[in-house]
Amino acid sequence: MSRFCSLVVVLLLRLVISTSSSLSVSGPHIADVNILLPPRMTHPVEYRLQGSDGCFRWSWDHHDILSVLPEYNVSSHCTTSARLRSIAPFTGRKETAVYATDVNTGMFMWELKPEANGLPHHLVHVPLKDSPLSDCGGLCGDLDIQIRLEDSGVFSDLYVIKGTGIGRENVSVQLHEPHFEQMQDKIVLTVAEAISLDPPSPVFVLIGATVRYCLKVMRGNIPQGIALPSPFHRWSVLNSSVAQVDTMMGVAQSLSLGITSVIVEDTRVAGHHQTSSLHVVLPDTLRLYLCSLSQSGEPVDEINPISSVSRWFVVCGRNYLIFMKVFSRGPDGQEIYLTESDDVKLHEDQPGYWNTLPVSDDIAVNQGLSNSRILKATSYGLGKLTATLTYSTGDDETKEVLKVVQEIMVCDQVKFSIDSTKVVTQSILLPWAPSVYQELDLKATGGCAKASSDYKWFSSDMTTVSVSAHGVVQAKKPGKATIKVVVIEVSIPSSIVMLPNFPVETVVGSHLQAAVTMKAPNGAYFHRCDAFSSSIKWKAGSESFAIVNVTGEPFVFDMLAGPPCSWTYVYASSSGRTLLQATLSKDYQLFDHSYSGPIILKASSRIAAYRPLILHQASDGNQFGGYWFDLAQAETNKQLENLDELYLAPDTSLDVMLRGGPGRWGHGVETVETLDDEDTLRKDGVINVNQISSSYVNSYRISCQKLGTFRLVFKRGNLVGDDHPLPAVAEVGLLLRCTLPSTIVLIADEPVNTPNVIRSATQADRSPERMRASPITVANGRTIRLSSVGISNSGKAFGNSSSLDLRWELSNCDGLATWDDAYDLPTSKSGWERFLILQNASGLCIVRATVIGFSGSVGGGRSKIQFESLASDLTDALRLQLVSTLRVDPEFSLLFFSTDARLNLTITGGSCFLDAVVNNSQVVEVIQKPSGLHCSQLVLAPKELGSALVTVKDIGLSPPVAAASVPPATSNPNPATSSPESVPTTTVQGPTTTGDPSPPLADVTPAYPASGDLPSALPSLRRPPLCLTQPPTTPPLPYPLPLPYPASDDPPSALPSLTQPPATSPPVAQPPATLAARRPASGDPRRPSPVSGDLSSTL
């Protein structure tokens, strides 16, 4: 063995070298055997470990804490020293070892000698360079040095041998070093052969069975049979009452029930033997098995044998293997080994349907089927096969019989088909490419199978065309193979084309379908090529289109243009056009060297996506008894919606516009845009639809001439043409109802007739006289807009009702409100929109609008046509509750901080539907909110020091207004001693009126529904607010303050003007049949902006 030195790290890092440095003999040794090193430090500490009289190879145990760097002799490339360094921080003690092995020493002398003198050797030496150890991954040491020692005539510590004969061999070794001749050792090796027995253990047999054991040994890793009798093997049994065995031939005879062991011993090596467990048992079950045979007569390994559980079905002209198996009794019944001495018989009850033939010896031996027969089906019919086993129970020669009867149905030949109608009688063409194996599902018909899984499939060349147990044929390589009567040819594809079965345009948010097929070099389509689906790569040239992974079955195809090889879905996320491309790239060079590189096949198609075709409103009915619509704002906010239903009064019109749909494809493809009315009433003058734009994005003016309901269908798209295989025509429908309103609704103090406002007004409760049950509370001193909208019997608003005239009436409005005659033109007094001036007074005013008839043109002037057929409920009325503006008194208060302190706020003006909100609930809380008869009072309680803003909103006012109060809490019990500078004052943003004692005005800014976006052209509904300051020394007033406005029509002179000069002149009313938008301009005197009502008071 090689000599080595070891180092051990103790405490911080201790190195111990196990060598005998005290020996006086010369030789390799290490100077130090015990070394201490610290852990890793900022400046590393190294130790130089010095050796002598040798050439060392260094190794160590823990590479994570210690680094060993050898130092080499430049002249001899030999190292006798190494530097040690700690490379890891640690605490406590760490211990490791360093090994230094001398590479120039360690020579050994080996000797092989037979145990008995005069006998040949049983072992031979194998040189290291010729042994399998020449590649042991460094685990055997330095093989180069060991091989060099062997070549020089001596040996290393590694010695390779192999057995050549049976026997024992002495192996001895001695260290070939001066002064170490006494270091030697010797062992004895036994060379023997591995023995195996057949049948393998354990063996279950019947009473009286004769078992002929076959003896096999392993020679050169190959099992070889030993001819019996053998001069080197002897046979015996452990229990001779259960069985006996021939000592030379290995033939065992079972005598009685029980278990014994059959032993065979190799006489050349003492104690070398093999044992087989022999069980003598009684049978319990006899079964028959059926297995299909191939054309060569071999059993088909892929098909499991069918046991005798139910009726067997076989096909005329086919051969089958029938064999028997017997199982022992008990819950874990074992298969019994049947011998030639067992009485097993097979009987045929109907021999006319089949013939039974003996099995060849080769199949019987290879398959272990000694009791088997070949059944050859000859004609259609049902017969029976009976198998019996007669055995002894061991009691006075008593015999018993096991019997099994099996029905066999012989059926006609099976025929193949690709589908349910086409019978395959010719060659099938399949494509092939490296790593792509096309499959084809063949269907079997005929025979007597009850399910598709009952058919068994075979191929004449499984390397060219394989077939599964369910009839799935797979192309393995180019060539031909026969599946019984179907010849399948495998060929390399030469081109790829798009299938013209699918549209090339789709709407955004949907999927396009696309598929390709392939052709053989002769131009023929393949019968199936879907195995290439994953090999064909799809690509869309635009980010607007995304290829979607396809799983599951393909979609429906027209097979006349070829079967689909690959298919995909293309998702259109936005409108646009691009090129869809399918590419197949395969390298055939490894298969056929005539190819210089990969073959690339491509197919492409133009595809497009369009926005959904919609028909949207293009004109406004806000002033004409309809709902409000702003085309510019809808386009800006991308809120264009499809108009699916439209209500128009007779002799009115509305503009609509088509958007979206397929765009122009190009030359060779006709683009169409048509209008189809299902009732064809346009020809009779019942309705008129006129195109009013010559561009591709067309507008239409729809006019109602007579009463009725009509379905209009607008279509736009591209027809069939070049690279456009299928038409792509989008359509949108409009249900036009030319009718009279079933009722009308009044809308008060709203800038425009938004759908939400109309819906709220329609759903309001009314009396039988069409008077709205709840009054609408409005702030006085303003000009408000009143309008009326026609409503259908379904509750939907009309788009235009302007052909009908209205009569507007005011009741109980003296001193409260008057019509704005300066703005209302003579034609507008009977129109659907009016403006009302509200005086600075409080009270209840009734407004009513009633349909009085049609507006017509006679002799160039306007005249009234009596509207006799209108129902009596074409009227609507509402009550306007005029209220003064809201204020809170005091607006500023200083409250002493105490749990018993309370602050009473007086609320004047507004309605009685109030809501109080505190911006800082940690400072003050509302302990009594205004409600019912007590809505004029509000009680506050302090919670901690600080300042808070109390805002009171009049939610019953249309629109709501608000007032506020600031009550800071203080710990000073004497407010009069507080510094004026430390007391907050009431501040409202806006111009300041010096010395004006008038109270601030409440905010009466209208609040519009969130869903109704106002047009940008509408005037501002707020004017700059007032800024009022109340000195903190002013005591609270013991009486309510006066209203913000006196009872007269003019506000106080000290207040800023509530009106502004008009920026533009009033617009001129349009004819009722045209829906031109008409809105007051900014600064219109009929639409004054109210003052701010956000008031704050400091306490």
Buried (B, 14 or more C-beta within 10 A) or exposed (E): EBBBBBBBBBEBBBBBBEBEEEEEEEBBBBBBBEBEBEBBEEEEEEBEBEBEEBBBBBBBBBEEBBBBEBEEEEEEEBBBBBBBBBEBEBEEEBBBBBBBBBBEBBBBBBEBEBEEEEEEBBBEBBEBBEBEBEEEEEEBBBBEBBBEBBEEEBBBBBBBBEBEBBBBBBBEBBBBBEEBEEEEEEEEBBBBBEBBBBBEBEBBBBBBBEBBBEBBBEEEEEEEEBEBEBEEBBBBBBBEEBBBBBEEEBBBBBBEBBBBBBBBBBEBBEEBBBBBEBBBBBBEBBBBBBBBBEEEEEBBEEBEBBEBEEEBBBBBEBBBBBBBBBBBEEEEBBEBBBBEEBEBEBEBEBEEBBBBEEBEEEBBEEBEBBBBBBBBBBEEBBBBBBBBBBBBBBEEEEEEEBEBEBBBBBBEEBBBBBEEEEEBEEEBBBBBBBEBBBBBEBBBEBBBBEEEEEBBBBBBBEEBBBBBBEBEBBBBBBBEBBBBEBBBBBBBBBBBBBBBBBBBBBBBEEEBBBBBBBBBEEEEBBBBBBBBBEBBEBEBBBEBBEBEEBEEEBEEBEBEBBBBBBBBBBBBEEBBBBEBBBBBEBEBBEBEEEBEEEBEBEBBBBBBBBBBBBBBBBBBBBBBBBBBBBBEBBEEEEEBEBBEBBBBBBBBBBBBBBBBBBBEBBEEBEBEBEBEBEBEBBEEEBBEBEEEEEEEEBBBBBBBBEEBEBEBBBBBBBBEBEBBBEBBBBBBBBEBBBBBBBBBBBBBBBBBBBBBBBBBBBEBEBEEEBBBEEBBBBBBBBBBBBBBBBBBEEEBBBBBBBBBBBEBEBEEBEEBBBBBEEBBEEBBBBBBBBBBBBBBBBBEBBBBBBBBBBBEEEEEEBEEEEBEEBEEBBBBBBBBBBBBBBBBBBBBBBBBBEEEEEBEBBBBBBBBBBBBBBEBEEBBBBEBBBEEEEBBEBBBBBBEEBBBBBBBBBBBBBBBBBBBBBBBBBEEEEBEEBEEEEBBBBBBEBEEBEEBEBBBBBBBBBEBEEEBBBBEEBBEBEBEBBBBBBEBEEEBEEEEBEBBBEEEEEBEEEBBEBBBEBEEEBBEBBEBBBBBBBBBBBBBBBBBBBBBBBBBBBB
